[in-house]
Amino acid sequence: MNWISNMPTATRLFDLASLQYAIAPDFPMFSFKKDNEWIKVSNTEFIERVNKTSKGLIALGVQPGEKVALISENRIEWNILDFAIQQIGAVVVAIYPNISTLDYTYIFNHAEIRKCIVSSKTLYTKILTIQDDCPQLNAIYSLDKEDGLNHWYDFVSKGEIITDETLNQLRDDIKTNTLASIIYTSGTTGNPKGVMLSHKNLLADTLSSEYSFPVERGDRALSFLPVCHAYERVFQYVYMYKGLTIFFAQSMDTIGEDFKSVKPHIFSAVPRVLEKVYEKIMATGEQLTGVKRKLFFWSLSVGEQYKLEGRTWWYDFQLNIARKLVFSKWREALGGDIKGIASGSAALQERLIRLYMASGIPIYEGYGLTEAGPCIAVNCYKRGMKIGTVGLPLINIEIKLADDGEILTKGENNMIGYYKNPEATAEAIKDGWLYTGDIGEWVDGKFLKIIDRKKEMFKTSGGKYIVPQQIESKLVESSFIEQAMVLGEGRKFPAALIVPNYNNLLEWSRSAFPALANLSRLDFLNSPELKQKMESELNRINQNFGSWEQIKKFTIVPDEMTVETGELTPTLKMKRKVILQRYEQEIEEIYQN
C-alpha cells in the first residue's frame, strides 16, 4: 500500500517551495529572530530570494555540476542558498562549521571546490588560511557583512543582468536523478567520504518520513541541529512539504528562551540535547527541600516505570498526579505545545525515553545514516512504537538483516554512491542493498533494535565477543556518568574510560562526604571516595551483563569528550581510535595493574 499523502509530488527538492507557494503564498515558511523580534519570511518572499540568488550565482560563473561549499550554522540564508545552488544544476557541498582545517583542506580538494560561502568572519578567516593548499578555490563569500570580507550580496546584486529565461532553462534541465548534494561523512576513522545524494534520494526519504510526523499544516518547528547534516536537512524538507513554519533557534545558549518564545510543536534532537534538558530539570529538583523534594523524586520514580501498553489503573492514577505536580513543568520548559520530539544520530537512554513519555512529551526515536538519505526506521505515532528500539522501517523502505546481523536497506532513498570512490561504493551497495555497517535484531518480529557498529564489536583475548554500545548505553543511564567508552579488544577483560557527571557527584558528596566539596575539581574526581562511588555504580550496572561482558576496571577521564577536542564527530559519535591514542598511557595502566 502507498501511504504517501495525496499532495502534489515534487520531483526536485526546490519544487517543495513551489508546492507551498501554490497552496499558501503568504504563509510564513521561515522565521528568525532579529533585534529581539521574530521576522517572518513568506513562501513568496523565500522563492523570490532563492531566484535572485540563483541569478547571482549564474553571473558569478557557477556552472551546472560545479561543487559549491556551504558552511554555516542554521539560518535562513543556508536554505536560500541550498535551493539557489540546486536549481541552476550546481551541487551543494554541505560542510560542518566546526571541523578541523585538515578536514576542510581534504574536502575542498577532493570535491574540487571553487566557490565557498561561509556564515561568519571566523569561518572566513579559517578558510582563508587553507586557500594556498586548495589551488582550485578562487572565491570565498560571507553571509555576515564585515569590513574586508566578500559579502554574498556582492554576487547576488550582479544577478540582475540574468534573465528569467536563462534561469528557467537551467531549472528545467534538472531531472530527479540529478546530483543535488554531497555530504562528507564525519567518519570515526580515515578521511571523510563524500556521499552523493540526488534529488530523488532526498525526496524519497522526505516523503517516506513525512507520514510518521505527528504535525499538521500551520504547526511550528524549531530548528537548532546543524542543517548541513542529512538528518536535520531532511526534517526541514518534511516541514516544508507539510506546510510548517521553521523557526531558527538563535543558538544553543538561548534554546530555553527559544522554546518558551516559539512554543514549537516539533523539533529534532540528538540524545545529548535531551540529556542536557533533563540535567537542568534535575538540577532544579536537587535544590528543592522537604515535601516538594519528596514529590519531585517520587514523580521521577513513577515516570521511570512508564510503558506504552499494559499500564494498571493504579499506575495511571499515580501518573496523573505526577504529571500535575511535576511533569507539567517539563512540558512548559519546552513551550507547552510539543507534539513530538524526533531523536536520532545515537541511542537515547531508555530511562529518559520513559521519563519524557511519562511527562506527556512523545519521543520518536529513529535510525538512519547519511548514505540512506538518511532516515530508514522510526518509532511511528501512527503505525506503532516500542521503547528500546528504533521502530519500524519507514514506508517504501525495505530492511533486512544479513546472517551476521548487519542491517541492509533498500529504497529510492539510497545514495548514488561515494564521490570519486568506486571501491567504497561497491563495498557499501550490493544488489541494490545498502550495507549499513550496523548490527541489529528484530523485536516482536517487526521493531528494529540497534545492537552495535559492526566494526566496533571486538573480541577479548579469551575469544569472547563484546558489544560496546550496549554496555555504554547502560553506563550513561547512571546520573553520575556523563560519558563512557568501553575498551578491551585483544585484552583479558573489558574496561572503561569514564567521564563523571561532576555536578551530580558534587551534590551527592554534600550529604555523603561534605569535606569533598572543598576540594578542587581535579582532586575531587581523583578522591578515593569518588572512585568507590564509581565502583558501586559499575557493580550495579554490571548485573545487566554476562560475566565476560562486565566492566572489570575503569579509569576516570576528568574532561568531557567534545567535537572541539577532536574526540567526537560533529554528530557526537566517539572517535574511538583518537580516544584510544589520547589515553594510551591510562589504558595501559589499567591492564598492567
C-alpha positions as CSV (number, residue, x, y, z in Angstrom):
1,M,0.0,0.0,0.0
2,N,1.3,3.5,-0.8
3,W,0.9,5.5,2.4
4,I,2.1,8.8,1.0
5,S,-0.5,11.6,1.1
6,N,-2.3,12.8,-2.0
7,M,-0.5,16.1,-2.1
8,P,1.2,17.0,-5.5
9,T,4.6,15.4,-5.6
10,A,7.9,17.2,-6.1
11,T,10.5,15.7,-8.4
12,R,13.3,18.1,-7.5
13,L,14.0,19.4,-4.0
14,F,13.4,23.0,-4.8
15,D,9.9,22.1,-6.0
16,L,9.0,21.8,-2.3
17,A,8.9,25.6,-2.2
18,S,6.7,25.9,-5.3
19,L,4.2,23.4,-3.8
20,Q,3.8,25.5,-0.8
21,Y,3.6,28.7,-2.8
22,A,0.7,27.2,-4.8
23,I,-1.2,26.4,-1.6
24,A,-0.4,29.4,0.6
25,P,1.8,32.1,-0.9
26,D,1.6,34.3,2.1
27,F,2.2,31.7,4.8
28,P,5.5,32.1,6.7
29,M,7.8,29.3,5.7
30,F,10.6,30.5,8.0
31,S,11.0,32.8,11.0
32,F,14.2,34.1,12.6
33,K,15.0,36.5,15.4
34,K,16.5,39.9,14.7
35,D,16.7,42.7,17.2
36,N,14.7,40.6,19.7
37,E,11.8,40.2,17.2
38,W,10.7,37.2,15.2
39,I,10.9,38.1,11.5
40,K,8.6,36.0,9.2
41,V,9.5,35.1,5.6
42,S,6.6,34.0,3.5
43,N,6.7,31.4,0.8
44,T,6.5,34.1,-1.8
45,E,9.4,36.1,-0.4
46,F,11.5,32.9,0.1
47,I,11.1,31.9,-3.6
48,E,12.0,35.5,-4.7
49,R,15.2,35.4,-2.7
50,V,16.1,32.0,-4.0
51,N,15.7,33.1,-7.6
52,K,17.7,36.3,-7.1
53,T,20.5,34.3,-5.5
54,S,20.4,31.7,-8.4
55,K,20.8,34.5,-10.9
56,G,23.7,35.9,-8.8
57,L,25.4,32.5,-8.9
58,I,25.0,32.3,-12.7
59,A,26.5,35.8,-13.0
60,L,29.4,34.6,-10.8
61,G,30.1,31.9,-13.3
62,V,28.9,28.9,-11.4
63,Q,28.3,26.0,-13.9
64,P,25.9,23.0,-13.8
65,G,27.6,20.2,-12.0
66,E,30.0,22.5,-10.2
67,K,30.5,21.9,-6.4
68,V,29.8,24.9,-4.2
69,A,30.8,24.7,-0.5
70,L,28.2,25.9,2.0
71,I,29.5,26.3,5.6
72,S,27.1,27.9,8.1
73,E,25.1,27.4,11.2
74,N,21.3,27.2,10.8
75,R,19.9,30.4,9.4
76,I,17.6,31.3,6.5
77,E,20.4,32.2,4.2
78,W,21.5,28.5,4.3
79,N,18.1,27.4,3.0
80,I,18.1,30.1,0.3
81,L,21.5,29.1,-0.9
82,D,20.6,25.4,-0.8
83,F,17.8,25.8,-3.3
84,A,19.5,28.5,-5.3
85,I,22.5,26.3,-5.9
86,Q,20.4,23.3,-6.7
87,Q,18.1,25.0,-9.2
88,I,21.0,26.0,-11.5
89,G,22.2,22.5,-11.6
90,A,25.2,23.0,-9.3
91,V,25.9,20.7,-6.3
92,V,25.6,21.8,-2.6
93,V,28.6,20.5,-0.6
94,A,27.2,20.9,2.9
95,I,30.0,21.1,5.4
96,Y,30.0,21.4,9.2
97,P,31.2,24.7,10.6
98,N,33.2,23.1,13.4
99,I,35.6,20.6,11.7
100,S,39.4,20.9,11.6
101,T,41.4,22.7,8.9
102,L,42.8,19.4,7.8
103,D,39.3,18.1,7.1
104,Y,38.4,21.3,5.3
105,T,41.5,21.0,3.1
106,Y,40.8,17.4,2.3
107,I,37.1,18.1,1.4
108,F,37.9,21.2,-0.7
109,N,40.5,19.4,-2.8
110,H,38.5,16.1,-3.1
111,A,35.3,17.9,-4.2
112,E,37.2,20.4,-6.3
113,I,35.6,23.4,-4.6
114,R,36.0,26.7,-6.5
115,K,33.4,28.8,-4.6
116,C,32.8,28.8,-0.9
117,I,30.1,30.6,1.1
118,V,30.6,30.8,4.9
119,S,28.5,32.4,7.6
120,S,30.9,34.5,9.6
121,K,34.3,36.3,9.8
122,T,35.7,33.5,12.0
123,L,34.9,30.8,9.3
124,Y,36.0,33.2,6.5
125,T,39.4,33.6,8.2
126,K,39.7,29.9,8.8
127,I,39.0,29.0,5.1
128,L,41.4,31.8,4.0
129,T,44.2,30.1,5.9
130,I,43.9,26.9,3.7
131,Q,43.4,28.7,0.4
132,D,47.0,28.2,-0.6
133,D,46.6,24.5,-0.1
134,C,43.4,24.4,-2.2
135,P,44.5,25.5,-5.7
136,Q,41.0,25.4,-7.2
137,L,39.4,27.6,-4.5
138,N,39.1,31.1,-6.1
139,A,36.4,32.8,-4.1
140,I,35.1,33.0,-0.5
141,Y,32.0,34.8,0.5
142,S,30.5,35.7,3.9
143,L,26.8,35.8,4.9
144,D,27.7,38.3,7.7
145,K,28.6,41.7,6.4
146,E,32.0,42.6,7.8
147,D,34.7,45.1,6.6
148,G,37.3,43.4,4.4
149,L,35.1,40.4,3.6
150,N,33.5,39.5,0.3
151,H,29.8,39.6,1.1
152,W,27.3,37.3,-0.7
153,Y,25.2,40.2,-1.8
154,D,28.2,41.2,-4.0
155,F,27.4,38.4,-6.4
156,V,23.6,38.4,-5.8
157,S,23.4,42.0,-6.9
158,K,25.2,41.1,-10.2
159,G,22.4,38.7,-11.0
160,E,20.1,41.5,-12.2
161,I,21.6,41.0,-15.7
162,I,20.5,37.4,-15.8
163,T,17.0,36.9,-17.4
164,D,14.2,34.7,-16.1
165,E,14.5,32.6,-19.3
166,T,18.1,31.7,-18.6
167,L,17.2,30.6,-15.0
168,N,14.2,28.7,-16.2
169,Q,16.2,26.8,-18.8
170,L,18.7,25.7,-16.2
171,R,16.0,24.8,-13.8
172,D,14.1,22.7,-16.5
173,D,17.3,20.8,-17.3
174,I,17.4,19.4,-13.8
175,K,15.9,15.9,-13.5
176,T,15.0,13.9,-10.4
177,N,18.2,11.8,-10.8
178,T,20.4,14.8,-10.9
179,L,23.1,15.0,-8.2
180,A,21.8,17.6,-5.6
181,S,24.3,17.4,-2.8
182,I,27.5,15.8,-1.5
183,I,27.7,15.3,2.3
184,Y,31.0,14.3,3.7
185,T,30.6,11.8,6.4
186,S,32.3,12.6,9.7
187,G,33.8,9.1,9.8
188,T,35.3,7.9,13.1
189,T,38.4,6.7,11.2
190,G,40.2,7.8,8.0
191,N,39.3,10.6,5.6
192,P,35.7,11.6,5.2
193,K,33.8,10.0,2.3
194,G,31.6,12.2,0.0
195,V,28.0,10.8,0.0
196,M,26.4,11.7,-3.3
197,L,22.6,12.2,-2.9
198,S,20.3,13.0,-5.8
199,H,17.1,14.9,-5.7
200,K,15.3,11.6,-5.9
201,N,17.2,10.2,-2.9
202,L,16.4,13.1,-0.6
203,L,12.8,13.5,-1.8
204,A,12.2,9.7,-1.4
205,D,13.4,10.0,2.2
206,T,11.3,13.1,2.7
207,L,8.2,11.5,1.5
208,S,8.8,8.3,3.4
209,S,9.4,10.3,6.6
210,E,6.6,12.7,6.4
211,Y,3.9,10.0,7.1
212,S,5.3,9.5,10.6
213,F,5.4,13.1,11.6
214,P,2.7,14.0,14.3
215,V,2.1,17.5,13.0
216,E,-0.1,19.3,10.5
217,R,-0.2,22.3,8.3
218,G,0.4,25.6,10.2
219,D,2.3,24.0,13.1
220,R,5.6,25.3,14.3
221,A,9.0,23.6,14.1
222,L,12.1,24.7,16.0
223,S,15.4,24.0,14.3
224,F,18.8,24.0,16.0
225,L,20.7,20.9,14.9
226,P,23.2,21.5,12.0
227,V,21.2,21.6,8.8
228,C,24.4,20.6,6.9
229,H,23.7,17.1,8.3
230,A,21.3,14.9,6.3
231,Y,19.1,14.3,9.5
232,E,18.1,17.9,10.1
233,R,18.1,18.7,6.5
234,V,15.5,16.1,5.5
235,F,13.5,17.1,8.5
236,Q,13.4,20.7,7.2
237,Y,12.3,19.4,3.8
238,V,9.5,17.5,5.6
239,Y,8.5,20.7,7.4
240,M,8.3,22.5,4.1
241,Y,6.3,19.7,2.5
242,K,3.8,19.6,5.3
243,G,3.4,23.4,5.5
244,L,5.0,24.2,8.9
245,T,6.8,27.3,9.8
246,I,10.5,26.7,10.6
247,F,11.8,28.8,13.5
248,F,15.6,29.1,13.7
249,A,16.9,28.9,17.3
250,Q,19.3,31.8,18.0
251,S,21.9,29.5,19.5
252,M,22.3,26.6,21.8
253,D,22.8,29.1,24.6
254,T,19.3,30.6,24.0
255,I,17.5,27.3,23.4
256,G,15.5,27.5,26.6
257,E,14.3,31.0,25.8
258,D,13.5,30.0,22.2
259,F,11.4,27.0,23.4
260,K,9.2,29.4,25.5
261,S,9.0,32.0,22.8
262,V,8.3,29.7,19.8
263,K,6.2,27.1,21.6
264,P,7.2,24.5,19.0
265,H,5.0,21.5,18.1
266,I,8.0,19.5,17.0
267,F,11.8,19.6,16.8
268,S,14.6,17.1,16.1
269,A,17.4,16.4,18.6
270,V,20.3,14.2,19.3
271,P,20.4,12.4,22.7
272,R,22.9,14.9,24.2
273,V,20.4,17.7,23.8
274,L,17.7,15.8,25.6
275,E,20.1,14.7,28.3
276,K,21.1,18.3,28.9
277,V,17.4,19.3,29.2
278,Y,16.9,16.5,31.8
279,E,20.1,17.6,33.7
280,K,18.8,21.1,34.0
281,I,15.5,19.8,35.4
282,M,17.3,17.5,37.8
283,A,19.5,20.4,39.0
284,T,16.3,22.3,39.8
285,G,14.9,19.3,41.6
286,E,18.0,18.9,43.7
287,Q,17.5,22.4,45.1
288,L,14.1,21.5,46.5
289,T,13.6,20.6,50.1
290,G,11.0,19.0,52.3
291,V,7.7,17.8,50.7
292,K,8.5,19.4,47.3
293,R,11.7,17.4,47.1
294,K,10.0,14.1,48.0
295,L,7.2,14.7,45.5
296,F,9.8,15.5,42.8
297,F,11.7,12.3,43.2
298,W,8.5,10.3,43.7
299,S,7.3,11.6,40.4
300,L,10.6,10.5,38.8
301,S,10.2,7.0,40.2
302,V,6.7,6.8,38.7
303,G,8.0,8.1,35.3
304,E,10.8,5.6,35.2
305,Q,8.2,2.8,35.2
306,Y,6.3,4.2,32.3
307,K,5.3,1.8,29.5
308,L,3.2,2.3,26.4
309,E,0.8,-0.6,27.0
310,G,-0.4,-2.7,29.9
311,R,-0.5,0.0,32.5
312,T,-2.7,-0.6,35.5
313,W,-5.4,1.8,36.7
314,W,-3.3,2.4,39.8
315,Y,-0.2,3.3,37.8
316,D,-2.2,5.7,35.6
317,F,-3.7,7.3,38.8
318,Q,-0.2,8.0,40.1
319,L,1.0,9.1,36.7
320,N,-1.8,11.8,36.5
321,I,-0.7,13.1,39.9
322,A,2.9,13.2,38.9
323,R,2.0,15.0,35.7
324,K,0.1,17.7,37.5
325,L,2.6,18.2,40.2
326,V,5.9,17.9,38.3
327,F,5.8,16.7,34.7
328,S,3.6,19.6,33.5
329,K,6.6,21.8,34.2
330,W,8.7,19.7,31.8
331,R,6.2,20.4,29.0
332,E,6.2,24.1,29.9
333,A,10.0,24.2,29.7
334,L,9.7,23.1,26.0
335,G,7.0,25.6,25.3
336,G,3.9,23.7,26.3
337,D,2.6,22.7,22.8
338,I,5.0,19.9,21.9
339,K,3.5,17.1,19.9
340,G,6.7,15.2,19.4
341,I,10.5,15.1,19.5
342,A,12.5,13.1,17.0
343,S,15.6,11.7,18.4
344,G,18.4,10.3,16.2
345,S,22.1,10.0,15.5
346,A,22.8,7.9,18.6
347,A,20.9,5.8,21.1
348,L,18.8,7.6,23.7
349,Q,18.7,6.1,27.2
350,E,15.5,4.1,27.7
351,R,15.2,5.6,31.1
352,L,15.0,9.1,29.6
353,I,12.5,8.0,26.9
354,R,10.2,6.7,29.7
355,L,10.5,9.9,31.7
356,Y,9.8,12.1,28.7
357,M,6.9,9.9,27.6
358,A,5.5,9.9,31.2
359,S,5.7,13.7,31.0
360,G,3.4,13.7,28.0
361,I,6.3,14.5,25.7
362,P,6.3,11.9,22.9
363,I,9.8,10.8,21.8
364,Y,10.0,9.3,18.4
365,E,13.4,7.6,18.3
366,G,14.6,6.7,14.8
367,Y,17.6,5.4,12.9
368,G,19.4,6.1,9.7
369,L,22.7,7.0,8.1
370,T,23.8,9.7,5.5
371,E,24.1,7.1,2.8
372,A,20.4,6.3,3.1
373,G,19.3,9.8,2.8
374,P,19.3,9.4,5.9
375,C,16.2,8.1,7.7
376,I,15.2,4.4,7.4
377,A,13.3,3.5,10.6
378,V,11.3,5.3,13.3
379,N,9.0,4.7,16.2
380,C,5.9,5.9,14.4
381,Y,3.0,7.5,16.1
382,K,0.6,6.1,13.5
383,R,1.9,2.5,13.0
384,G,3.4,1.6,16.4
385,M,6.2,2.2,18.9
386,K,8.4,0.1,21.1
387,I,10.6,1.7,23.7
388,G,14.2,0.4,23.4
389,T,14.0,0.1,19.6
390,V,14.3,2.5,16.7
391,G,10.9,1.4,15.5
392,L,9.5,0.2,12.1
393,P,11.0,0.6,8.7
394,L,9.8,3.8,7.0
395,I,7.1,3.3,4.4
396,N,8.5,2.4,1.0
397,I,11.9,1.4,2.5
398,E,12.9,-2.2,3.0
399,I,15.1,-3.5,5.8
400,K,16.6,-7.0,6.3
401,L,19.3,-8.5,8.4
402,A,22.3,-10.3,7.0
403,D,23.4,-13.6,8.5
404,D,25.8,-11.8,10.8
405,G,23.1,-9.3,11.9
406,E,24.2,-6.4,9.7
407,I,21.3,-4.1,8.8
408,L,20.7,-3.9,5.0
409,T,18.3,-1.5,3.4
410,K,16.8,-0.8,0.0
411,G,14.8,2.1,-1.4
412,E,15.0,5.1,-3.7
413,N,16.5,7.0,-0.8
414,N,19.8,5.1,-1.0
415,M,22.7,7.2,-2.2
416,I,24.1,7.2,-5.7
417,G,27.5,6.3,-4.2
418,Y,30.6,7.8,-2.7
419,Y,32.2,10.6,-4.8
420,K,35.3,9.5,-6.6
421,N,35.4,6.3,-4.6
422,P,34.0,3.4,-6.7
423,E,35.7,0.8,-4.4
424,A,33.9,2.0,-1.3
425,T,30.7,2.3,-3.2
426,A,30.9,-1.3,-4.4
427,E,31.6,-2.4,-0.8
428,A,28.6,-0.4,0.5
429,I,26.0,-1.2,-2.2
430,K,25.5,-4.8,-3.4
431,D,22.5,-6.0,-5.5
432,G,20.6,-2.8,-4.6
433,W,21.1,-3.3,-0.9
434,L,22.9,-0.7,1.2
435,Y,25.1,-2.4,3.8
436,T,24.9,0.0,6.8
437,G,27.7,-1.5,9.0
438,D,25.3,-1.6,11.9
439,I,24.3,-4.7,13.7
440,G,20.6,-5.1,14.6
441,E,17.9,-7.5,15.6
442,W,14.1,-7.7,15.4
443,V,12.0,-7.2,18.5
444,D,8.4,-8.7,18.3
445,G,9.2,-9.6,14.7
446,K,8.9,-6.0,13.4
447,F,10.7,-3.4,15.5
448,L,14.3,-2.8,14.8
449,K,16.8,-2.7,17.6
450,I,20.4,-1.5,17.1
451,I,23.0,-3.6,18.8
452,D,26.3,-2.1,17.7
453,R,28.5,-0.9,14.9
454,K,29.8,-4.0,13.0
455,K,33.4,-2.7,13.1
456,E,33.2,-1.6,16.7
457,M,32.4,-5.1,18.1
458,F,35.6,-6.8,19.4
459,K,36.9,-9.9,21.0
460,T,38.8,-10.2,24.2
461,S,41.9,-12.3,24.4
462,G,39.7,-15.1,25.7
463,G,37.7,-15.1,22.4
464,K,34.5,-13.6,23.9
465,Y,32.6,-11.0,21.8
466,I,32.0,-7.6,23.4
467,V,29.3,-5.2,22.1
468,P,30.5,-1.9,23.5
469,Q,27.5,0.3,22.5
470,Q,25.1,-1.8,24.6
471,I,27.3,-1.5,27.7
472,E,28.0,2.2,27.1
473,S,24.2,2.9,26.8
474,K,23.7,1.3,30.2
475,L,26.6,3.1,31.8
476,V,25.4,6.6,30.8
477,E,22.0,5.8,32.3
478,S,23.7,6.5,35.6
479,S,23.2,10.1,36.7
480,F,26.8,10.0,37.9
481,I,28.3,9.1,34.5
482,E,28.4,11.7,31.7
483,Q,30.3,9.7,29.1
484,A,31.7,6.2,28.8
485,M,33.8,4.3,26.3
486,V,34.3,0.5,26.6
487,L,37.6,-1.0,25.6
488,G,39.4,-4.3,25.7
489,E,40.0,-5.6,22.2
490,G,42.5,-8.4,22.5
491,R,42.8,-7.8,26.2
492,K,42.0,-10.1,29.1
493,F,38.7,-8.3,30.1
494,P,36.6,-5.2,29.2
495,A,37.3,-2.0,30.9
496,A,36.0,1.6,30.5
497,L,37.0,5.2,30.3
498,I,34.5,7.1,32.5
499,V,33.8,10.9,32.3
500,P,31.9,11.6,35.6
501,N,29.0,13.9,35.9
502,Y,30.7,16.4,38.1
503,N,27.7,18.4,39.2
504,N,25.6,15.4,40.3
505,L,28.6,13.9,42.1
506,L,29.2,17.2,43.9
507,E,25.6,17.2,45.0
508,W,25.9,13.6,46.2
509,S,29.1,14.4,48.2
510,R,27.5,17.2,50.1
511,S,25.5,14.7,52.2
512,A,27.8,11.7,51.9
513,F,31.2,13.3,52.3
514,P,30.8,17.0,53.0
515,A,34.6,17.7,53.1
516,L,35.0,16.7,49.4
517,A,33.1,19.7,48.3
518,N,36.0,21.9,49.4
519,L,38.5,20.1,47.1
520,S,39.5,21.4,43.6
521,R,37.6,19.7,40.7
522,L,40.6,17.5,39.8
523,D,41.3,16.5,43.4
524,F,37.6,15.8,43.9
525,L,37.5,13.5,40.8
526,N,40.6,11.7,41.9
527,S,39.5,11.2,45.5
528,P,39.2,7.6,46.9
529,E,35.6,8.3,47.9
530,L,34.6,9.2,44.4
531,K,36.3,6.1,42.9
532,Q,34.5,4.0,45.4
533,K,31.2,5.6,44.3
534,M,32.0,4.8,40.7
535,E,32.8,1.2,41.6
536,S,29.5,0.8,43.2
537,E,27.7,2.2,40.2
538,L,29.6,-0.2,37.9
539,N,28.8,-3.1,40.1
540,R,25.1,-2.2,39.9
541,I,25.2,-1.8,36.1
542,N,27.3,-4.9,35.6
543,Q,24.4,-7.0,36.8
544,N,22.8,-6.4,33.4
545,F,25.5,-8.3,31.6
546,G,27.2,-11.7,31.4
547,S,30.3,-12.3,33.4
548,W,32.6,-11.9,30.3
549,E,30.9,-8.5,29.4
550,Q,31.2,-6.9,32.8
551,I,33.5,-3.9,33.3
552,K,36.3,-5.2,35.5
553,K,38.3,-1.9,35.8
554,F,38.0,1.7,34.8
555,T,39.8,5.0,34.8
556,I,38.4,8.4,35.3
557,V,38.7,11.0,32.5
558,P,38.3,14.4,34.0
559,D,37.4,16.4,30.9
560,E,34.3,15.9,28.7
561,M,35.0,14.5,25.2
562,T,33.9,17.1,22.7
563,V,33.9,17.9,19.0
564,E,36.3,20.7,19.6
565,T,38.9,18.4,21.3
566,G,38.7,16.0,18.4
567,E,37.3,13.1,20.4
568,L,33.7,13.3,18.9
569,T,32.5,13.7,15.4
570,P,30.2,16.6,14.6
571,T,27.3,14.1,15.1
572,L,28.7,13.4,18.6
573,K,29.9,9.9,17.8
574,M,33.1,8.8,19.6
575,K,36.2,8.7,17.5
576,R,37.4,5.5,19.2
577,K,40.8,5.5,17.5
578,V,41.6,9.1,18.6
579,I,40.4,8.4,22.2
580,L,42.5,5.2,22.4
581,Q,45.5,7.1,21.3
582,R,44.9,10.0,23.6
583,Y,44.5,7.9,26.7
584,E,47.0,5.2,25.7
585,Q,49.0,5.6,28.9
586,E,45.9,5.4,31.2
587,I,44.7,2.3,29.3
588,E,48.0,0.6,29.7
589,E,47.9,1.2,33.4
590,I,44.5,-0.4,33.6
591,Y,45.8,-3.7,32.2
592,Q,49.2,-3.6,33.9
593,N,47.7,-3.5,37.4
